Amino acid sequence: MKIAINLLPSEIIAREIKKTRFYKIQAIGVGVILVMIFLASLTIALRILQSQNITNVQASIAETEQRVSGLKNTQASLLLLKNRLSVIDKYFGVPSRQTATFELIDELIPPAVIINAININKTDEVVLLALVPDAQSLDTLMNNLTEKQNNGDKIKQVSVESLSRGKDGFYRISLKIRPK
């Protein structure tokens, strides 16, 4: 144990205790201010880094948008070329469904039958207007169109829209043909 003798008057001791308390509060205040300055500078540094990252991302987005717009032009050009190639293919022997249907009907019609009109729509439905000289040619025409052995099972339905015989002995027939 130590022995301490304090000969100072009590007012001075109380004043010194107040001063030490004030210095402690002042030291804590300075520490808080220093911490706040550090946090503020840290926040400013993070803000600067984030703004640089945002600028880099915006530049990347702008570059990507330019590439996409360039690809849109390329896509439009490719679609135009594709359409032109399909038209050219049609002219250079790539048969369409309508062409194949016409060729099938042409094969099945006997030579004695006179064709007035053949109409083929987009659904490949055929309307055939013909002039037939005799009943045997009419039978041959109907057999070729309706029997599966003759038409290669390529015709789904044949319906007679009209059939008449004129004074000249010719049969006038209108057929609606639906291929498969």
C-alpha positions as CSV (number, residue, x, y, z in Angstrom):
1,M,0.0,0.0,0.0
2,K,1.1,3.4,-0.8
3,I,0.6,6.3,1.3
4,A,-0.3,9.5,-0.5
5,I,-0.6,12.9,1.1
6,N,-2.4,15.6,-0.8
7,L,-1.7,19.0,0.5
8,L,-3.6,20.9,-2.2
9,P,-6.7,22.7,-1.3
10,S,-9.9,21.0,-2.3
11,E,-10.9,23.8,-4.8
12,I,-7.8,23.2,-6.8
13,I,-8.4,19.5,-6.7
14,A,-12.0,19.9,-7.9
15,R,-10.8,22.3,-10.7
16,E,-8.2,19.8,-11.8
17,I,-10.7,17.0,-11.9
18,K,-13.0,19.2,-14.0
19,K,-10.1,20.0,-16.4
20,T,-9.3,16.3,-16.8
21,R,-12.9,15.5,-17.5
22,F,-13.0,18.4,-20.1
23,Y,-9.8,17.1,-21.7
24,K,-11.3,13.5,-21.9
25,I,-14.5,14.9,-23.5
26,Q,-12.4,17.0,-25.8
27,A,-10.3,14.0,-26.8
28,I,-13.4,11.9,-27.4
29,G,-14.9,14.8,-29.6
30,V,-11.7,15.0,-31.6
31,G,-11.7,11.2,-32.0
32,V,-15.3,11.3,-33.3
33,I,-14.5,14.2,-35.7
34,L,-11.5,12.2,-37.0
35,V,-13.6,9.1,-37.5
36,M,-16.3,11.2,-39.3
37,I,-13.6,12.8,-41.5
38,F,-12.3,9.3,-42.3
39,L,-15.8,8.0,-43.1
40,A,-16.6,11.0,-45.3
41,S,-13.3,10.6,-47.3
42,L,-14.1,6.9,-47.6
43,T,-17.6,7.7,-48.9
44,I,-16.2,10.2,-51.4
45,A,-13.6,7.7,-52.6
46,L,-16.3,5.0,-53.1
47,R,-18.5,7.5,-54.9
48,I,-15.6,8.3,-57.3
49,L,-15.0,4.6,-57.9
50,Q,-18.7,3.9,-58.5
51,S,-19.0,6.8,-61.0
52,Q,-16.0,5.4,-62.9
53,N,-17.7,2.0,-63.0
54,I,-21.0,3.5,-64.1
55,T,-19.2,5.4,-66.9
56,N,-17.5,2.2,-68.0
57,V,-20.8,0.3,-68.0
58,Q,-22.6,3.1,-69.9
59,A,-19.8,3.0,-72.6
60,S,-20.2,-0.7,-72.8
61,I,-24.0,-0.4,-73.2
62,A,-23.6,2.2,-75.9
63,E,-21.2,0.0,-77.8
64,T,-23.5,-3.0,-77.5
65,E,-26.5,-0.9,-78.7
66,Q,-24.5,0.1,-81.8
67,R,-23.6,-3.5,-82.6
68,V,-27.3,-4.5,-82.2
69,S,-28.5,-1.7,-84.5
70,G,-25.8,-2.8,-87.0
71,L,-27.1,-6.4,-86.7
72,K,-30.7,-5.2,-87.3
73,N,-29.6,-3.7,-90.6
74,T,-27.8,-7.0,-91.5
75,Q,-30.9,-9.0,-90.5
76,A,-33.1,-6.9,-92.8
77,S,-30.7,-7.4,-95.6
78,L,-30.5,-11.1,-95.0
79,L,-34.3,-11.4,-95.0
80,L,-34.5,-9.5,-98.3
81,L,-31.9,-11.7,-99.8
82,K,-33.7,-14.8,-98.6
83,N,-36.9,-13.7,-100.2
84,R,-35.2,-12.9,-103.4
85,L,-33.5,-16.3,-103.4
86,S,-36.8,-18.1,-102.9
87,V,-38.2,-16.2,-105.9
88,I,-35.2,-17.1,-108.0
89,D,-35.5,-20.8,-106.9
90,K,-39.1,-20.8,-108.0
91,Y,-38.0,-19.6,-111.5
92,F,-35.1,-22.1,-111.7
93,G,-36.9,-25.3,-111.3
94,V,-37.6,-25.8,-107.6
95,P,-41.2,-26.9,-108.0
96,S,-43.9,-25.4,-105.8
97,R,-46.9,-27.3,-104.5
98,Q,-49.1,-25.6,-107.2
99,T,-46.6,-26.7,-109.9
100,A,-46.6,-30.3,-108.7
101,T,-50.4,-30.3,-108.6
102,F,-50.6,-28.9,-112.1
103,E,-48.2,-31.6,-113.4
104,L,-50.2,-34.3,-111.7
105,I,-53.5,-33.2,-113.2
106,D,-51.8,-32.8,-116.6
107,E,-50.6,-36.4,-116.4
108,L,-54.0,-37.8,-115.5
109,I,-56.0,-36.0,-118.3
110,P,-56.4,-38.1,-121.4
111,P,-55.1,-36.6,-124.7
112,A,-58.7,-36.4,-126.2
113,V,-59.9,-34.0,-123.4
114,I,-59.7,-30.4,-124.3
115,I,-58.9,-28.2,-121.3
116,N,-60.6,-24.8,-121.2
117,A,-59.2,-23.7,-117.8
118,I,-57.3,-24.9,-114.8
119,N,-57.4,-22.8,-111.6
120,I,-55.2,-23.7,-108.7
121,N,-55.5,-21.7,-105.5
122,K,-53.0,-21.4,-102.6
123,T,-54.5,-24.4,-100.8
124,D,-53.8,-26.5,-103.9
125,E,-57.5,-26.8,-104.7
126,V,-58.0,-27.2,-108.5
127,V,-61.0,-26.2,-110.5
128,L,-60.9,-27.9,-113.9
129,L,-63.1,-26.8,-116.8
130,A,-62.8,-29.2,-119.8
131,L,-64.5,-30.2,-123.0
132,V,-64.7,-34.0,-123.5
133,P,-65.5,-35.4,-127.0
134,D,-67.1,-38.7,-126.0
135,A,-68.3,-40.8,-123.1
136,Q,-65.2,-43.1,-123.1
137,S,-62.8,-40.2,-122.7
138,L,-65.1,-38.9,-119.9
139,D,-64.9,-42.3,-118.1
140,T,-61.1,-42.4,-118.6
141,L,-60.8,-38.9,-117.1
142,M,-62.9,-39.8,-114.1
143,N,-61.1,-43.1,-113.5
144,N,-57.7,-41.5,-113.7
145,L,-58.7,-38.9,-111.2
146,T,-60.6,-41.1,-108.7
147,E,-58.8,-44.4,-108.7
148,K,-55.8,-44.7,-106.4
149,Q,-53.9,-46.9,-108.8
150,N,-54.1,-44.3,-111.5
151,N,-53.5,-41.2,-109.5
152,G,-50.8,-42.7,-107.2
153,D,-53.0,-41.9,-104.1
154,K,-52.2,-38.2,-104.6
155,I,-55.8,-37.0,-104.9
156,K,-58.0,-36.7,-101.9
157,Q,-61.3,-35.8,-103.4
158,V,-62.9,-35.2,-106.8
159,S,-66.3,-33.5,-107.0
160,V,-68.3,-32.8,-110.2
161,E,-69.5,-29.2,-110.0
162,S,-71.3,-29.4,-113.4
163,L,-71.7,-31.8,-116.3
164,S,-73.6,-31.0,-119.5
165,R,-73.8,-32.3,-123.1
166,G,-74.1,-29.8,-125.9
167,K,-75.7,-30.1,-129.4
168,D,-72.3,-30.8,-130.8
169,G,-72.0,-34.0,-128.7
170,F,-69.2,-32.7,-126.5
171,Y,-69.5,-33.0,-122.7
172,R,-68.7,-29.9,-120.8
173,I,-67.5,-30.7,-117.3
174,S,-66.4,-28.6,-114.3
175,L,-64.5,-30.5,-111.6
176,K,-63.2,-29.5,-108.2
177,I,-60.1,-31.6,-107.2
178,R,-58.4,-31.6,-103.8
179,P,-54.9,-33.2,-103.8
180,K,-53.4,-34.7,-100.7
